[in-house]
Amino acid sequence: MASARSLPVVFEEVRIERQLLLTHFEGLDTKAGVMLGFAAALAALTPTDLNWISDLGRAFAVVGGMAALSAFWPRDHAIIDVRTLRNYLSSEPEFTWLRLLDAEIGSVEDTIRTVGSKSVRLKFAMLALGIATVLLSACAGLH
């Protein structure tokens, strides 16, 4: 194996990026929880006997809540199987660093995909809840 003098630097940068992604992931979960609560409040507190606009607004609130729930749903995080690290005890340190780096990069790539998917569902939830809010506000103004 050729010398990999910058391996620790690259490894640390990948680890920092992974931590930032996990922080973003948790922030999206928090937003999804807030939107789920807002959707539940809209759907539950809207009077049922107003008109078709209130029914449509409630339906959009439910759709937004379901989208928020799908974004909030627990997912597995890619992790390194630390038990297998024991297999590298007799390996050259650079070889072990490189295997760890590859595992961290794979974890970052998996997290990027999950965060992207979660973000799309949250945008859809926000759109549906925005429409529900407008419809229910208009309905309250008509009533």
Contacts in CASP RR format, 6 or more apart in sequence:
PFRMAT RR
TARGET T0000
AUTHOR 0000-0000-0000
METHOD contacts of the structure
MODEL  1
MASARSLPVVFEEVRIERQLLLTHFEGLDTKAGVMLGFAAALAALTPTDL
NWISDLGRAFAVVGGMAALSAFWPRDHAIIDVRTLRNYLSSEPEFTWLRL
LDAEIGSVEDTIRTVGSKSVRLKFAMLALGIATVLLSACAGLH
1 92 0 8 1.000
1 94 0 8 1.000
1 95 0 8 1.000
1 98 0 8 1.000
3 94 0 8 1.000
4 94 0 8 1.000
4 97 0 8 1.000
4 98 0 8 1.000
7 94 0 8 1.000
7 97 0 8 1.000
7 98 0 8 1.000
7 101 0 8 1.000
8 97 0 8 1.000
10 101 0 8 1.000
11 97 0 8 1.000
11 100 0 8 1.000
11 101 0 8 1.000
11 104 0 8 1.000
14 101 0 8 1.000
14 104 0 8 1.000
14 105 0 8 1.000
14 108 0 8 1.000
15 104 0 8 1.000
17 108 0 8 1.000
18 104 0 8 1.000
18 107 0 8 1.000
18 108 0 8 1.000
18 111 0 8 1.000
21 108 0 8 1.000
21 111 0 8 1.000
21 112 0 8 1.000
21 115 0 8 1.000
22 77 0 8 1.000
22 111 0 8 1.000
24 115 0 8 1.000
25 77 0 8 1.000
25 111 0 8 1.000
25 114 0 8 1.000
25 115 0 8 1.000
25 118 0 8 1.000
28 71 0 8 1.000
28 115 0 8 1.000
28 118 0 8 1.000
28 119 0 8 1.000
28 122 0 8 1.000
29 71 0 8 1.000
29 72 0 8 1.000
29 118 0 8 1.000
31 122 0 8 1.000
32 68 0 8 1.000
32 69 0 8 1.000
32 71 0 8 1.000
32 72 0 8 1.000
32 118 0 8 1.000
32 121 0 8 1.000
32 122 0 8 1.000
32 125 0 8 1.000
33 68 0 8 1.000
33 72 0 8 1.000
35 64 0 8 1.000
35 65 0 8 1.000
35 68 0 8 1.000
35 122 0 8 1.000
35 125 0 8 1.000
35 126 0 8 1.000
35 129 0 8 1.000
36 65 0 8 1.000
36 68 0 8 1.000
36 69 0 8 1.000
36 72 0 8 1.000
37 65 0 8 1.000
37 68 0 8 1.000
38 129 0 8 1.000
39 61 0 8 1.000
39 62 0 8 1.000
39 64 0 8 1.000
39 65 0 8 1.000
39 68 0 8 1.000
39 125 0 8 1.000
39 129 0 8 1.000
39 132 0 8 1.000
40 65 0 8 1.000
42 57 0 8 1.000
42 58 0 8 1.000
42 61 0 8 1.000
42 129 0 8 1.000
42 132 0 8 1.000
42 133 0 8 1.000
42 136 0 8 1.000
43 58 0 8 1.000
43 61 0 8 1.000
43 62 0 8 1.000
43 65 0 8 1.000
46 54 0 8 1.000
46 57 0 8 1.000
46 58 0 8 1.000
46 61 0 8 1.000
46 136 0 8 1.000
46 139 0 8 1.000
47 54 0 8 1.000
48 54 0 8 1.000
50 139 0 8 1.000
50 143 0 8 1.000
51 139 0 8 1.000
51 142 0 8 1.000
51 143 0 8 1.000
53 135 0 8 1.000
53 136 0 8 1.000
53 138 0 8 1.000
53 139 0 8 1.000
53 142 0 8 1.000
54 135 0 8 1.000
54 136 0 8 1.000
54 139 0 8 1.000
56 135 0 8 1.000
57 131 0 8 1.000
57 132 0 8 1.000
57 135 0 8 1.000
57 136 0 8 1.000
57 139 0 8 1.000
58 132 0 8 1.000
58 136 0 8 1.000
59 132 0 8 1.000
60 128 0 8 1.000
60 129 0 8 1.000
60 130 0 8 1.000
60 131 0 8 1.000
60 132 0 8 1.000
60 135 0 8 1.000
61 128 0 8 1.000
61 129 0 8 1.000
61 132 0 8 1.000
61 136 0 8 1.000
63 128 0 8 1.000
64 124 0 8 1.000
64 125 0 8 1.000
64 128 0 8 1.000
64 129 0 8 1.000
64 132 0 8 1.000
65 125 0 8 1.000
65 128 0 8 1.000
65 129 0 8 1.000
67 121 0 8 1.000
67 122 0 8 1.000
67 124 0 8 1.000
67 125 0 8 1.000
67 128 0 8 1.000
68 121 0 8 1.000
68 122 0 8 1.000
68 125 0 8 1.000
68 129 0 8 1.000
70 121 0 8 1.000
71 118 0 8 1.000
71 121 0 8 1.000
71 122 0 8 1.000
71 125 0 8 1.000
75 114 0 8 1.000
77 107 0 8 1.000
77 110 0 8 1.000
77 111 0 8 1.000
78 106 0 8 1.000
78 107 0 8 1.000
78 110 0 8 1.000
78 111 0 8 1.000
79 107 0 8 1.000
80 100 0 8 1.000
80 103 0 8 1.000
80 104 0 8 1.000
80 107 0 8 1.000
85 96 0 8 1.000
85 100 0 8 1.000
88 95 0 8 1.000
88 96 0 8 1.000
88 99 0 8 1.000
END
